[in-house]
Structure formats: structure tokens, C-alpha cells
Amino acid sequence: MLNYQPRDLDQVFGALTDPTRREILARLEREEPLSIKTIAAPFTIKLPAVMKHLDVLSAAGLITRSKHGRTVDVRLSPERLREAAEWLRRYERFWSPALDRLTVQAEAKEAEAREAEARRAALGGSEAPDE
């Protein structure tokens, strides 16, 4: 088992609380490296606000920045996310059974809906939908 530093986890989870920062991480997961200008482009916030978000992500160890000439490239640094996921995995036993039950219920509802649709199709679509 890893030895987690509470301060590190606090920073990671704190950084993940903001939807803008989560979107930045998602974009970096899909394509990297990205310049700061490219990261800032889709957001309605100004560049200094994006820079503050990048500072939070950097302090949490979730991204790295490297300068190439006048351009700063940003990359995802997944190790801290992996550590947070491992920490969360310890508690998975609390939600896994509930999710398994939910899956069974959803699959049963889907099967019922397919059967009802098949009955309607067999009757030529004249039967009213099941409620």
C-alpha cells in the first residue's frame, strides 16, 4: 500500500473541485502538449484566470509546464491522479454493491422495454405503450 501524504491528496482533490480545471485536465488527456493560449481559447474567462487555474493544477502535481522559446507547453502529469484513484479504491466496497444492484435494475427495465416493443411490433403497433 502506498503511503499517502494528506497534503498531497488535499491539493489533488481541491484542484479537482473546479469544473474549469477538470476540463483542462480532460483536454490534456485527449491531446498534449497544449500551449497556454490553446488551453485558454475555449473558455470565456480571461487569460490571467486560466493561468491561476494552471497554477493550482501545477501545485497539485497534476500538470507540468515547459518553456520552448516563447511558448509554454502544458502536459498532464497523471501520477497524482493515480495516487488519488488508489486512495479512493479503498472505499469502493461501499458503493460497488449499490452500483451492481442499480445495473441489475437498469438491465431488467431495458429487457422489459424491449419485450413491450416486440409485443407492440407483433400487434402492428396498435397497443398503447406500457407505463
C-alpha positions as CSV (number, residue, x, y, z in Angstrom):
1,M,0.0,0.0,0.0
2,L,1.2,3.5,-0.8
3,N,2.0,6.0,1.9
4,Y,-0.3,8.9,1.1
5,Q,0.6,12.4,2.2
6,P,-2.7,14.1,3.3
7,R,-1.5,17.4,2.0
8,D,-0.9,16.0,-1.5
9,L,-4.3,14.4,-1.6
10,D,-5.9,17.6,-0.3
11,Q,-4.3,19.5,-3.2
12,V,-5.4,17.0,-5.8
13,F,-9.0,16.8,-4.6
14,G,-9.0,20.6,-4.1
15,A,-7.8,21.1,-7.7
16,L,-10.5,18.7,-9.0
17,T,-13.3,20.7,-7.4
18,D,-13.4,23.3,-10.2
19,P,-15.1,22.4,-13.5
20,T,-12.7,24.6,-15.5
21,R,-9.7,22.7,-14.1
22,R,-11.4,19.4,-14.8
23,E,-12.0,20.4,-18.4
24,I,-8.3,21.5,-18.7
25,L,-7.3,18.0,-17.5
26,A,-9.7,16.3,-19.8
27,R,-8.3,18.3,-22.8
28,L,-4.8,17.4,-21.8
29,E,-5.8,13.7,-21.6
30,R,-7.1,13.9,-25.1
31,E,-4.3,15.9,-26.7
32,E,-1.0,17.1,-25.4
33,P,1.1,19.1,-25.1
34,L,-1.0,22.2,-25.4
35,S,0.1,25.8,-25.3
36,I,-1.4,28.0,-22.6
37,K,-3.1,30.1,-25.4
38,T,-4.7,26.9,-26.8
39,I,-5.9,25.8,-23.4
40,A,-7.4,29.3,-22.7
41,A,-9.1,29.6,-26.1
42,P,-12.5,27.8,-25.5
43,F,-13.0,29.4,-22.1
44,T,-14.9,32.7,-21.6
45,I,-12.6,33.7,-18.7
46,K,-9.6,35.8,-19.3
47,L,-6.0,34.5,-19.7
48,P,-5.0,35.6,-16.1
49,A,-7.8,33.4,-14.7
50,V,-6.7,30.5,-16.8
51,M,-3.1,31.0,-15.5
52,K,-4.4,30.8,-11.9
53,H,-6.2,27.5,-12.7
54,L,-2.9,26.2,-14.2
55,D,-1.1,27.3,-11.1
56,V,-3.5,25.3,-8.9
57,L,-3.1,22.2,-11.2
58,S,0.7,22.6,-11.1
59,A,0.8,23.0,-7.3
60,A,-1.3,19.8,-7.0
61,G,1.2,18.0,-9.3
62,L,-1.4,17.3,-12.0
63,I,0.3,19.1,-14.8
64,T,3.8,20.1,-15.9
65,R,4.8,23.1,-17.9
66,S,7.9,23.5,-20.1
67,K,9.0,26.6,-22.0
68,H,10.1,26.3,-25.6
69,G,11.1,29.7,-26.9
70,R,8.2,32.0,-26.2
71,T,5.7,29.1,-25.9
72,V,4.9,27.3,-22.7
73,D,3.7,23.7,-23.3
74,V,1.4,22.1,-20.7
75,R,1.2,18.3,-20.2
76,L,-0.8,16.1,-18.0
77,S,1.1,14.5,-15.1
78,P,-1.1,11.5,-14.2
79,E,0.8,10.1,-11.2
80,R,-1.1,12.2,-8.6
81,L,-4.4,11.2,-10.2
82,R,-3.3,7.6,-10.0
83,E,-2.5,8.1,-6.3
84,A,-5.9,9.7,-5.6
85,A,-7.6,6.8,-7.5
86,E,-5.8,4.3,-5.4
87,W,-6.8,6.1,-2.2
88,L,-10.5,6.1,-3.4
89,R,-10.3,2.4,-4.4
90,R,-10.1,1.6,-0.6
91,Y,-13.7,2.8,-0.3
92,E,-15.0,1.2,-3.4
93,R,-16.6,-1.6,-1.4
94,F,-19.1,0.9,-0.1
95,W,-20.5,1.9,-3.5
96,S,-19.9,-1.2,-5.7
97,P,-22.7,-3.3,-4.3
98,A,-25.2,-0.5,-4.8
99,L,-24.0,0.2,-8.3
100,D,-24.2,-3.6,-9.1
101,R,-27.9,-3.6,-7.9
102,L,-28.6,-0.5,-10.0
103,T,-27.1,-2.2,-13.0
104,V,-29.3,-5.2,-12.5
105,Q,-32.4,-3.0,-12.2
106,A,-31.5,-1.0,-15.3
107,E,-30.9,-4.1,-17.3
108,A,-34.3,-5.5,-16.2
109,K,-36.0,-2.3,-17.2
110,E,-34.3,-2.4,-20.6
111,A,-35.4,-6.0,-21.1
112,E,-39.0,-5.1,-20.2
113,A,-38.9,-2.2,-22.7
114,R,-37.6,-4.5,-25.4
115,E,-40.3,-7.0,-24.7
116,A,-43.0,-4.4,-24.8
117,E,-41.7,-3.0,-28.1
118,A,-41.6,-6.5,-29.5
119,R,-45.3,-7.1,-28.4
120,R,-46.3,-3.8,-30.0
121,A,-44.5,-4.7,-33.2
122,A,-46.2,-8.1,-33.3
123,L,-49.6,-6.5,-32.8
124,G,-48.9,-4.0,-35.6
125,G,-48.2,-1.1,-33.2
126,S,-51.8,-0.8,-32.1
127,E,-51.2,-1.5,-28.4
128,A,-50.6,1.5,-26.2
129,P,-47.2,1.8,-24.6
130,D,-46.7,0.2,-21.2
131,E,-46.4,2.6,-18.3
